[in-house]
């Protein structure tokens, strides 16, 4: 039966404090964090394989084969195809005990490094594919999810309902989470809530954070084409001097949020990341310059809060004025990326208290938001969803930022993340009412 996000939220709201307290008290096994030591070697071997054999978005054929083969050997999983996503793996484990269906999600894709870069030689494990690296933690996420699947399959008598293990391709490129949601496969499975975690550099191993509200911004890509009159570099006054004009645009765009908006209430970042020209020689000034970059905000660029100008209109107005002042033509193209990631309030209120009782000081809920974006947001638009941050720093590892060639994580973090996923299936699933299923 298809469940709308609103129906699920209403259903969760019906699960009062008394409901989940009773469900929590019924199981003495929920007295502490899950012991996942039996799958430690399996999880770490999976992490090593995926890290050493990275694949970019929608090319994760080896990763899919590895994961699907492992699930087949474990037995008891129904593998569900996702139309149009041949490298996706969704495996459903039915405990045959009454309960709801939740989804646990991880990503599969790696990232291309900058031209000429390779992963540092002292990393262990280390990518075997020059120019491609798992430097966002997706290999760890997938390994922890597969480890959780193995643990849950071996101990299914301690679980209820069904768990959908979602191994998603193409988080770093378009068409990953949004295509899974659009396919309707999770709706057909009756998924009532979706959970995910992400490696958090500089956060110590053993720490987990769950932020109320909107922890991550939405992203929008932009291309700005500037066109004017070319000239010899020796006579910039004879043309539009477009490289200098482009520099002015870069300064105006990147400072626009701070100087043209109320960023205390409408946080936004504009970053210009690429610039190219059509100049063919060193001594010629171009007739075209293209600026490319990203816009991060916690609101839809086209649909502003009440009584304020939209970001897209503000941007277009400012660009038009700058173009006129510099006597050039400017064409702006916006490409929607991921929306903001939102942790569902009702689901948070249902889940956080019992998890806090289990995980104690390991779990916290800081007041935090970041301008990073994640396509998990497409799940959070369609289902009640929660997105956790997992500490990965210990003994000099896990200190470099994601998307850096220096990115690492401490392997002990894999145990914590696997246990968290198991805990979500074991301790959270029974708290969600099944009346809407």
VOLUMFI-118311 format. One line per field, with one value per residue (C-alpha): x, y, z; residue in three letters; residue number from 1. Coordinates in Angstrom, 2 decimals. Example, Ala and Ser with C-alpha at 12.3 -4.5 7.8 and 13.67 -1.06 7.14 Angstrom:
east <- [12.30 | 13.67];
north <- [-4.50 | -1.06];
up <- [7.80 | 7.14];
type <- [ALA | SER];
seq <- [1 | 2];
***
This chain:
east <- [0.00 | 1.37 | 1.98 | 2.26 | 4.72 | 1.82 | 0.14 | 3.37 | 3.88 | 0.34 | 0.92 | 4.11 | 2.39 | -0.12 | 2.76 | 2.72 | 5.34 | 3.29 | 3.32 | 7.05 | 7.82 | 5.72 | 7.29 | 10.75 | 10.11 | 8.91 | 12.36 | 15.12 | 17.52 | 17.39 | 19.56 | 22.58 | 24.38 | 24.33 | 27.39 | 28.48 | 31.89 | 30.82 | 30.65 | 33.72 | 36.04 | 33.30 | 32.62 | 36.28 | 36.93 | 34.01 | 35.35 | 38.80 | 37.43 | 35.24 | 37.98 | 40.57 | 38.15 | 36.39 | 33.81 | 32.14 | 28.39 | 26.25 | 29.37 | 29.38 | 29.12 | 31.80 | 30.39 | 26.91 | 28.21 | 30.18 | 27.21 | 24.58 | 26.76 | 27.30 | 23.58 | 22.83 | 25.31 | 23.79 | 20.34 | 16.89 | 16.98 | 14.62 | 16.57 | 14.43 | 15.29 | 15.16 | 14.05 | 16.68 | 19.34 | 21.20 | 23.87 | 21.43 | 20.93 | 17.85 | 17.56 | 14.60 | 14.82 | 11.45 | 11.64 | 8.16 | 7.28 | 4.70 | 6.13 | 6.78 | 9.14 | 12.06 | 14.86 | 18.55 | 20.49 | 24.14 | 25.88 | 28.22 | 30.01 | 33.51 | 34.80 | 37.26 | 40.31 | 41.67 | 43.73 | 47.07 | 46.18 | 46.25 | 45.52 | 48.58 | 50.87 | 50.71 | 46.95 | 45.81 | 43.59 | 44.49 | 42.69 | 44.01 | 42.44 | 44.51 | 42.46 | 39.47 | 39.08 | 36.52 | 37.14 | 33.62 | 33.16 | 30.66 | 32.72 | 32.48 | 28.74 | 28.13 | 30.39 | 28.60 | 25.21 | 26.27 | 27.69 | 24.40 | 22.51 | 24.66 | 24.16 | 20.40 | 20.02 | 21.86 | 19.83 | 16.45 | 14.59 | 15.56 | 13.96 | 10.47 | 8.94 | 11.02 | 14.21 | 15.07 | 18.83 | 19.26 | 22.66 | 22.33 | 24.48 | 25.33 | 25.21 | 27.93 | 26.14 | 22.54 | 20.06 | 20.77 | 18.37 | 15.95 | 15.65 | 15.03 | 12.29 | 10.78 | 10.75 | 8.22 | 10.00 | 10.20 | 6.57 | 5.59 | 7.54 | 5.57 | 8.64 | 7.57 | 10.87 | 14.34 | 17.62 | 21.20 | 24.53 | 27.58 | 31.21 | 32.09 | 35.78 | 37.25 | 34.54 | 36.02 | 35.21 | 32.33 | 30.46 | 27.16 | 25.14 | 21.53 | 20.45 | 16.87 | 15.48 | 17.56 | 21.20 | 22.27 | 21.63 | 20.29 | 22.56 | 22.03 | 24.62 | 25.02 | 26.61 | 27.09 | 28.07 | 29.55 | 29.85 | 31.47 | 33.99 | 37.38 | 40.60 | 44.37 | 45.80 | 47.92 | 44.79 | 42.23 | 40.44 | 39.49 | 37.23 | 35.18 | 38.22 | 36.08 | 38.58 | 38.61 | 34.82 | 34.58 | 36.71 | 34.26 | 31.38 | 33.16 | 33.60 | 30.01 | 28.54 | 30.49 | 29.74 | 26.08 | 24.69 | 26.52 | 25.79 | 22.44 | 20.57 | 19.64 | 21.98 | 21.18 | 17.73 | 18.45 | 21.90 | 23.42 | 26.82 | 27.75 | 31.07 | 32.58 | 34.61 | 35.49 | 36.25 | 36.96 | 37.36 | 37.33 | 40.70 | 43.06 | 46.28 | 48.02 | 47.96 | 44.28 | 41.42 | 38.32 | 34.84 | 33.34 | 33.98 | 32.01 | 31.80 | 30.54 | 29.86 | 27.42 | 24.80 | 23.99 | 20.89 | 18.28 | 15.40 | 14.20 | 15.82 | 12.58 | 10.19 | 11.24 | 9.88 | 6.89 | 7.35 | 10.97 | 12.48 | 13.51 | 17.21 | 16.95 | 15.28 | 17.78 | 20.63 | 19.26 | 18.59 | 22.12 | 23.68 | 21.59 | 22.73 | 26.38 | 26.15 | 24.65 | 27.30 | 30.08 | 28.43 | 28.43 | 25.77 | 25.18 | 23.18 | 22.54 | 21.54 | 20.56 | 20.61 | 18.77 | 20.77 | 19.67 | 17.09 | 17.86 | 18.06 | 15.38 | 15.18 | 11.51 | 10.42 | 7.91 | 10.33 | 13.08 | 10.83 | 9.93 | 13.44 | 15.87 | 14.79 | 15.03 | 18.24 | 19.68 | 18.84 | 20.75 | 23.71 | 24.09 | 26.75 | 27.80 | 24.70 | 24.07 | 21.83 | 23.81 | 22.44 | 24.29 | 23.77 | 26.21 | 26.30 | 27.14 | 24.41 | 23.40 | 20.94 | 19.52 | 17.37 | 15.21 | 14.32 | 13.56 | 11.19 | 9.11 | 9.43 | 9.96 | 13.74 | 16.71 | 20.33 | 23.07 | 26.69 | 29.29 | 32.63 | 35.65 | 38.68 | 41.22 | 45.02 | 45.66 | 43.07 | 39.77 | 41.10 | 41.07 | 37.87 | 35.75 | 36.46 | 40.15 | 42.76 | 43.96 | 40.61 | 40.87 | 38.86 | 39.71 | 38.49 | 36.97 | 34.35 | 33.00 | 31.96 | 30.11 | 28.30 | 27.31 | 25.97 | 23.99 | 22.28 | 21.50 | 20.13 | 17.87 | 16.38 | 16.21 | 15.29 | 13.51 | 11.43 | 9.20 | 8.46 | 6.81 | 3.08 | 1.97 | -1.61 | -0.99 | 0.56];
north <- [0.00 | 3.41 | 5.71 | 9.43 | 11.42 | 13.15 | 9.83 | 8.54 | 11.71 | 11.50 | 7.87 | 8.74 | 11.54 | 9.00 | 7.11 | 9.05 | 8.90 | 6.20 | 4.06 | 4.00 | 3.76 | 0.61 | -0.87 | -0.03 | -1.64 | -4.91 | -6.04 | -6.65 | -7.04 | -3.29 | -2.61 | -1.38 | -0.86 | -3.85 | -6.11 | -6.35 | -7.90 | -11.05 | -9.11 | -6.91 | -8.84 | -9.04 | -5.29 | -4.34 | -6.67 | -5.07 | -1.60 | -2.57 | -4.03 | -1.01 | 1.46 | -0.28 | -0.56 | 2.82 | 3.52 | 6.79 | 7.45 | 4.97 | 2.92 | 0.96 | -2.43 | -4.19 | -2.77 | -3.98 | -7.44 | -7.69 | -6.61 | -8.65 | -11.77 | -11.28 | -10.88 | -13.97 | -16.02 | -14.74 | -15.82 | -14.61 | -11.34 | -10.31 | -8.31 | -5.57 | -3.99 | -0.23 | 0.71 | 2.79 | 2.27 | -0.94 | -0.44 | 0.06 | -2.73 | -2.83 | -5.91 | -6.55 | -8.74 | -9.88 | -11.15 | -12.70 | -10.92 | -8.14 | -4.66 | -1.78 | -1.47 | 0.90 | 1.68 | 2.02 | 3.79 | 3.95 | 5.20 | 3.36 | 5.90 | 7.32 | 10.63 | 11.66 | 13.46 | 16.63 | 16.10 | 14.46 | 13.54 | 10.08 | 8.86 | 9.22 | 6.19 | 5.85 | 5.26 | 1.79 | 0.77 | 2.73 | 3.14 | 0.93 | 3.20 | 6.29 | 9.46 | 7.93 | 7.71 | 7.09 | 10.38 | 10.99 | 7.83 | 6.08 | 2.89 | 2.94 | 3.65 | 0.70 | -1.61 | -0.75 | -1.31 | -4.70 | -5.59 | -4.59 | -6.74 | -9.75 | -9.18 | -8.71 | -11.77 | -13.91 | -12.54 | -11.92 | -13.35 | -10.13 | -7.91 | -7.15 | -6.11 | -5.61 | -3.73 | -2.47 | -2.12 | 0.56 | 0.67 | 3.79 | 4.71 | 8.22 | 10.40 | 12.61 | 12.94 | 13.49 | 10.65 | 8.66 | 9.20 | 11.21 | 8.37 | 5.81 | 7.98 | 8.67 | 4.94 | 4.36 | 1.21 | 2.30 | 3.36 | -0.05 | -1.72 | 0.33 | 2.05 | 4.23 | 5.88 | 6.21 | 6.50 | 7.21 | 8.23 | 10.06 | 10.09 | 13.28 | 14.26 | 15.77 | 14.11 | 11.41 | 7.75 | 6.75 | 10.01 | 10.21 | 13.35 | 13.82 | 17.39 | 18.52 | 20.36 | 21.05 | 20.03 | 20.42 | 23.06 | 22.57 | 23.02 | 24.72 | 24.85 | 27.95 | 28.90 | 32.58 | 33.37 | 36.84 | 38.12 | 41.28 | 42.64 | 40.99 | 42.97 | 42.63 | 42.30 | 45.38 | 47.49 | 46.42 | 49.75 | 48.68 | 45.90 | 44.80 | 43.56 | 40.58 | 38.91 | 42.02 | 42.25 | 38.57 | 39.28 | 42.00 | 39.56 | 36.99 | 39.53 | 40.72 | 37.21 | 35.83 | 38.85 | 39.15 | 37.08 | 39.13 | 42.53 | 42.11 | 39.65 | 39.12 | 36.17 | 35.83 | 34.61 | 33.47 | 31.85 | 31.41 | 30.85 | 31.49 | 30.02 | 30.45 | 27.31 | 27.44 | 30.07 | 29.56 | 31.84 | 31.45 | 33.19 | 31.08 | 33.00 | 34.57 | 38.03 | 38.17 | 39.23 | 37.03 | 37.79 | 35.18 | 34.20 | 31.52 | 31.35 | 28.20 | 27.41 | 26.45 | 28.15 | 26.75 | 27.82 | 26.49 | 27.59 | 26.95 | 29.54 | 30.13 | 30.09 | 32.52 | 32.95 | 35.26 | 38.93 | 38.70 | 38.52 | 35.05 | 34.27 | 33.59 | 36.98 | 38.77 | 37.08 | 37.87 | 41.48 | 41.96 | 40.32 | 42.46 | 45.64 | 44.57 | 43.66 | 47.03 | 48.88 | 47.04 | 47.11 | 43.30 | 40.64 | 38.15 | 34.91 | 33.00 | 29.32 | 27.64 | 23.86 | 22.45 | 20.00 | 18.54 | 20.29 | 20.93 | 17.80 | 17.88 | 15.65 | 14.99 | 16.57 | 13.87 | 11.08 | 12.86 | 13.14 | 9.46 | 8.15 | 10.35 | 9.67 | 5.86 | 5.98 | 8.37 | 5.87 | 3.18 | 5.17 | 7.61 | 10.27 | 8.74 | 10.32 | 14.06 | 16.57 | 19.77 | 22.98 | 22.82 | 23.41 | 23.09 | 24.39 | 20.92 | 19.22 | 15.58 | 13.87 | 12.05 | 15.18 | 13.58 | 10.83 | 13.41 | 15.21 | 12.06 | 10.09 | 10.81 | 10.61 | 11.09 | 11.73 | 10.96 | 12.10 | 9.47 | 10.29 | 8.84 | 10.57 | 8.64 | 8.24 | 10.81 | 9.38 | 11.02 | 14.57 | 15.62 | 16.95 | 14.94 | 15.41 | 15.80 | 13.31 | 13.18 | 11.91 | 8.88 | 7.24 | 5.08 | 1.51 | 1.43 | 3.84 | 0.98 | -0.89 | 2.13 | 2.84 | -0.80 | -0.89 | 2.30 | 0.80 | -2.38 | -0.28 | 1.63 | -1.65 | -3.27 | -0.39 | 2.14 | -0.05 | -1.37 | 2.19 | 3.11 | 2.31 | -0.01 | 1.29 | 2.88 | -0.22];
up <- [0.00 | -0.93 | 2.02 | 1.58 | 3.64 | 5.35 | 6.24 | 7.68 | 9.69 | 11.06 | 11.92 | 13.73 | 15.58 | 16.85 | 18.43 | 21.65 | 24.33 | 26.02 | 22.87 | 22.35 | 26.05 | 26.24 | 23.14 | 24.42 | 27.77 | 26.25 | 25.15 | 27.61 | 24.67 | 24.16 | 27.16 | 25.28 | 22.03 | 19.68 | 19.69 | 16.07 | 16.69 | 14.83 | 11.54 | 12.12 | 9.80 | 7.13 | 7.31 | 7.14 | 4.21 | 2.38 | 3.12 | 1.84 | -1.40 | -2.15 | -1.29 | -3.45 | -6.39 | -6.60 | -9.31 | -10.22 | -10.27 | -12.24 | -13.05 | -9.78 | -11.50 | -9.44 | -6.22 | -7.12 | -8.00 | -4.75 | -2.61 | -4.45 | -4.30 | -0.56 | 0.07 | -1.99 | 0.04 | 3.28 | 2.12 | 3.11 | 1.17 | -1.61 | -4.20 | -5.73 | -9.08 | -9.56 | -13.09 | -14.86 | -12.16 | -13.02 | -10.35 | -7.47 | -4.95 | -2.74 | -0.55 | 1.72 | 4.81 | 6.19 | 9.77 | 9.43 | 12.66 | 12.68 | 12.28 | 9.94 | 6.97 | 7.35 | 4.90 | 5.69 | 2.94 | 1.89 | -1.25 | -3.63 | -5.81 | -5.54 | -6.90 | -9.60 | -8.22 | -9.73 | -12.86 | -12.13 | -8.55 | -6.98 | -3.49 | -1.21 | -1.13 | 2.67 | 2.76 | 3.75 | 2.07 | -1.08 | -4.41 | -7.19 | -9.81 | -10.55 | -10.48 | -8.67 | -4.91 | -2.20 | -0.42 | 0.83 | 2.90 | 0.65 | 0.74 | 4.54 | 4.44 | 2.11 | 4.12 | 7.36 | 5.74 | 4.39 | 7.80 | 9.42 | 6.91 | 7.81 | 11.54 | 11.25 | 9.00 | 11.55 | 14.47 | 12.86 | 15.85 | 17.68 | 15.03 | 13.78 | 10.48 | 7.35 | 6.62 | 3.14 | 2.66 | 0.00 | -1.71 | -3.82 | -6.82 | -7.99 | -4.89 | -6.34 | -9.68 | -10.72 | -10.71 | -7.55 | -4.67 | -6.82 | -9.34 | -6.59 | -5.11 | -8.54 | -9.36 | -6.57 | -5.41 | -1.77 | -1.80 | -3.17 | -0.39 | 2.16 | 3.60 | 6.51 | 7.44 | 5.89 | 7.80 | 6.74 | 8.22 | 6.93 | 8.00 | 9.89 | 9.80 | 12.97 | 15.08 | 17.36 | 16.80 | 19.07 | 18.65 | 16.77 | 16.12 | 15.08 | 14.37 | 14.66 | 11.65 | 8.53 | 8.98 | 5.33 | 2.69 | -0.80 | -3.80 | -7.15 | -9.89 | -12.03 | -15.34 | -16.13 | -19.71 | -20.24 | -23.81 | -25.12 | -27.60 | -27.94 | -28.32 | -28.33 | -24.83 | -25.54 | -26.08 | -23.46 | -23.92 | -27.46 | -26.23 | -23.21 | -21.21 | -20.22 | -17.88 | -15.70 | -15.92 | -14.93 | -11.87 | -10.88 | -11.29 | -9.12 | -6.35 | -6.57 | -6.69 | -3.76 | -1.55 | -2.60 | 0.32 | 2.96 | 1.43 | -0.30 | 1.95 | 5.59 | 5.99 | 9.69 | 8.67 | 5.09 | 5.14 | 1.68 | 0.08 | -3.56 | -4.70 | -8.15 | -8.78 | -12.49 | -15.12 | -18.83 | -21.85 | -25.61 | -25.95 | -28.07 | -27.39 | -24.45 | -26.02 | -26.89 | -24.63 | -25.07 | -26.34 | -23.98 | -20.38 | -18.56 | -14.77 | -13.09 | -9.48 | -6.78 | -4.62 | -1.19 | 0.72 | 3.12 | 0.90 | -2.63 | -4.90 | -6.81 | -3.83 | -1.09 | 2.41 | 2.59 | 1.66 | 0.40 | -3.05 | -4.22 | -4.44 | -8.18 | -8.84 | -6.62 | -8.46 | -11.91 | -10.96 | -9.66 | -12.73 | -15.07 | -13.32 | -13.42 | -17.10 | -17.94 | -15.93 | -17.76 | -21.21 | -21.64 | -22.13 | -19.32 | -19.46 | -16.22 | -16.18 | -12.91 | -12.50 | -9.51 | -7.43 | -4.12 | -1.94 | 1.74 | 3.89 | 6.56 | 9.61 | 10.26 | 13.56 | 14.50 | 13.67 | 15.63 | 18.69 | 18.40 | 17.82 | 19.73 | 23.35 | 23.21 | 21.19 | 23.75 | 26.50 | 24.61 | 23.33 | 26.22 | 25.76 | 22.43 | 20.88 | 20.92 | 19.18 | 18.62 | 17.15 | 13.85 | 10.14 | 7.27 | 3.72 | 2.44 | 0.44 | 0.05 | -2.26 | 0.76 | 0.75 | -1.96 | 0.51 | 3.20 | 0.80 | 0.32 | 3.58 | 7.25 | 7.39 | 9.71 | 8.78 | 11.33 | 11.50 | 12.46 | 14.06 | 12.23 | 13.87 | 15.93 | 16.02 | 13.30 | 10.91 | 10.00 | 10.25 | 6.57 | 5.04 | 2.67 | -1.06 | -0.20 | -1.43 | 2.19 | 3.46 | 5.74 | 8.50 | 11.48 | 11.00 | 14.49 | 13.16 | 11.04 | 14.19 | 15.56 | 12.29 | 11.84 | 15.38 | 14.77 | 11.71 | 13.65 | 16.49 | 14.12 | 12.88 | 16.29 | 18.58 | 16.35 | 14.05 | 16.87 | 17.96 | 14.67 | 14.52 | 11.75 | 11.50 | 8.11 | 6.53];
type <- [UNK | UNK | UNK | UNK | UNK | UNK | UNK | UNK | UNK | UNK | UNK | UNK | UNK | UNK | UNK | UNK | UNK | UNK | UNK | UNK | UNK | UNK | UNK | UNK | UNK | UNK | UNK | UNK | UNK | UNK | UNK | UNK | UNK | UNK | UNK | UNK | UNK | UNK | UNK | UNK | UNK | UNK | UNK | UNK | UNK | UNK | UNK | UNK | UNK | UNK | UNK | UNK | UNK | UNK | UNK | UNK | UNK | UNK | UNK | UNK | UNK | UNK | UNK | UNK | UNK | UNK | UNK | UNK | UNK | UNK | UNK | UNK | UNK | UNK | UNK | UNK | UNK | UNK | UNK | UNK | UNK | UNK | UNK | UNK | UNK | UNK | UNK | UNK | UNK | UNK | UNK | UNK | UNK | UNK | UNK | UNK | UNK | UNK | UNK | UNK | UNK | UNK | UNK | UNK | UNK | UNK | UNK | UNK | UNK | UNK | UNK | UNK | UNK | UNK | UNK | UNK | UNK | UNK | UNK | UNK | UNK | UNK | UNK | UNK | UNK | UNK | UNK | UNK | UNK | UNK | UNK | UNK | UNK | UNK | UNK | UNK | UNK | UNK | UNK | UNK | UNK | UNK | UNK | UNK | UNK | UNK | UNK | UNK | UNK | UNK | UNK | UNK | UNK | UNK | UNK | UNK | UNK | UNK | UNK | UNK | UNK | UNK | UNK | UNK | UNK | UNK | UNK | UNK | UNK | UNK | UNK | UNK | UNK | UNK | UNK | UNK | UNK | UNK | UNK | UNK | UNK | UNK | UNK | UNK | UNK | UNK | UNK | UNK | UNK | UNK | UNK | UNK | UNK | UNK | UNK | UNK | UNK | UNK | UNK | UNK | UNK | UNK | UNK | UNK | UNK | UNK | UNK | UNK | UNK | UNK | UNK | UNK | UNK | UNK | UNK | UNK | UNK | UNK | UNK | UNK | UNK | UNK | UNK | UNK | UNK | UNK | UNK | UNK | UNK | UNK | UNK | UNK | UNK | UNK | UNK | UNK | UNK | UNK | UNK | UNK | UNK | UNK | UNK | UNK | UNK | UNK | UNK | UNK | UNK | UNK | UNK | UNK | UNK | UNK | UNK | UNK | UNK | UNK | UNK | UNK | UNK | UNK | UNK | UNK | UNK | UNK | UNK | UNK | UNK | UNK | UNK | UNK | UNK | UNK | UNK | UNK | UNK | UNK | UNK | UNK | UNK | UNK | UNK | UNK | UNK | UNK | UNK | UNK | UNK | UNK | UNK | UNK | UNK | UNK | UNK | UNK | UNK | UNK | UNK | UNK | UNK | UNK | UNK | UNK | UNK | UNK | UNK | UNK | UNK | UNK | UNK | UNK | UNK | UNK | UNK | UNK | UNK | UNK | UNK | UNK | UNK | UNK | UNK | UNK | UNK | UNK | UNK | UNK | UNK | UNK | UNK | UNK | UNK | UNK | UNK | UNK | UNK | UNK | UNK | UNK | UNK | UNK | UNK | UNK | UNK | UNK | UNK | UNK | UNK | UNK | UNK | UNK | UNK | UNK | UNK | UNK | UNK | UNK | UNK | UNK | UNK | UNK | UNK | UNK | UNK | UNK | UNK | UNK | UNK | UNK | UNK | UNK | UNK | UNK | UNK | UNK | UNK | UNK | UNK | UNK | UNK | UNK | UNK | UNK | UNK | UNK | UNK | UNK | UNK | UNK | UNK | UNK | UNK | UNK | UNK | UNK | UNK | UNK | UNK | UNK | UNK | UNK | UNK | UNK | UNK | UNK | UNK | UNK | UNK | UNK | UNK | UNK | UNK | UNK | UNK | UNK | UNK | UNK | UNK | UNK | UNK | UNK | UNK | UNK | UNK | UNK | UNK | UNK | UNK | UNK | UNK | UNK | UNK | UNK | UNK | UNK | UNK];
seq <- [1 | 2 | 3 | 4 | 5 | 6 | 7 | 8 | 9 | 10 | 11 | 12 | 13 | 14 | 15 | 16 | 17 | 18 | 19 | 20 | 21 | 22 | 23 | 24 | 25 | 26 | 27 | 28 | 29 | 30 | 31 | 32 | 33 | 34 | 35 | 36 | 37 | 38 | 39 | 40 | 41 | 42 | 43 | 44 | 45 | 46 | 47 | 48 | 49 | 50 | 51 | 52 | 53 | 54 | 55 | 56 | 57 | 58 | 59 | 60 | 61 | 62 | 63 | 64 | 65 | 66 | 67 | 68 | 69 | 70 | 71 | 72 | 73 | 74 | 75 | 76 | 77 | 78 | 79 | 80 | 81 | 82 | 83 | 84 | 85 | 86 | 87 | 88 | 89 | 90 | 91 | 92 | 93 | 94 | 95 | 96 | 97 | 98 | 99 | 100 | 101 | 102 | 103 | 104 | 105 | 106 | 107 | 108 | 109 | 110 | 111 | 112 | 113 | 114 | 115 | 116 | 117 | 118 | 119 | 120 | 121 | 122 | 123 | 124 | 125 | 126 | 127 | 128 | 129 | 130 | 131 | 132 | 133 | 134 | 135 | 136 | 137 | 138 | 139 | 140 | 141 | 142 | 143 | 144 | 145 | 146 | 147 | 148 | 149 | 150 | 151 | 152 | 153 | 154 | 155 | 156 | 157 | 158 | 159 | 160 | 161 | 162 | 163 | 164 | 165 | 166 | 167 | 168 | 169 | 170 | 171 | 172 | 173 | 174 | 175 | 176 | 177 | 178 | 179 | 180 | 181 | 182 | 183 | 184 | 185 | 186 | 187 | 188 | 189 | 190 | 191 | 192 | 193 | 194 | 195 | 196 | 197 | 198 | 199 | 200 | 201 | 202 | 203 | 204 | 205 | 206 | 207 | 208 | 209 | 210 | 211 | 212 | 213 | 214 | 215 | 216 | 217 | 218 | 219 | 220 | 221 | 222 | 223 | 224 | 225 | 226 | 227 | 228 | 229 | 230 | 231 | 232 | 233 | 234 | 235 | 236 | 237 | 238 | 239 | 240 | 241 | 242 | 243 | 244 | 245 | 246 | 247 | 248 | 249 | 250 | 251 | 252 | 253 | 254 | 255 | 256 | 257 | 258 | 259 | 260 | 261 | 262 | 263 | 264 | 265 | 266 | 267 | 268 | 269 | 270 | 271 | 272 | 273 | 274 | 275 | 276 | 277 | 278 | 279 | 280 | 281 | 282 | 283 | 284 | 285 | 286 | 287 | 288 | 289 | 290 | 291 | 292 | 293 | 294 | 295 | 296 | 297 | 298 | 299 | 300 | 301 | 302 | 303 | 304 | 305 | 306 | 307 | 308 | 309 | 310 | 311 | 312 | 313 | 314 | 315 | 316 | 317 | 318 | 319 | 320 | 321 | 322 | 323 | 324 | 325 | 326 | 327 | 328 | 329 | 330 | 331 | 332 | 333 | 334 | 335 | 336 | 337 | 338 | 339 | 340 | 341 | 342 | 343 | 344 | 345 | 346 | 347 | 348 | 349 | 350 | 351 | 352 | 353 | 354 | 355 | 356 | 357 | 358 | 359 | 360 | 361 | 362 | 363 | 364 | 365 | 366 | 367 | 368 | 369 | 370 | 371 | 372 | 373 | 374 | 375 | 376 | 377 | 378 | 379 | 380 | 381 | 382 | 383 | 384 | 385 | 386 | 387 | 388 | 389 | 390 | 391 | 392 | 393 | 394 | 395 | 396 | 397 | 398 | 399 | 400 | 401 | 402 | 403 | 404 | 405 | 406 | 407 | 408 | 409 | 410 | 411 | 412 | 413 | 414 | 415 | 416 | 417 | 418 | 419 | 420 | 421 | 422 | 423 | 424 | 425 | 426 | 427 | 428 | 429 | 430 | 431 | 432 | 433 | 434 | 435 | 436 | 437];
***
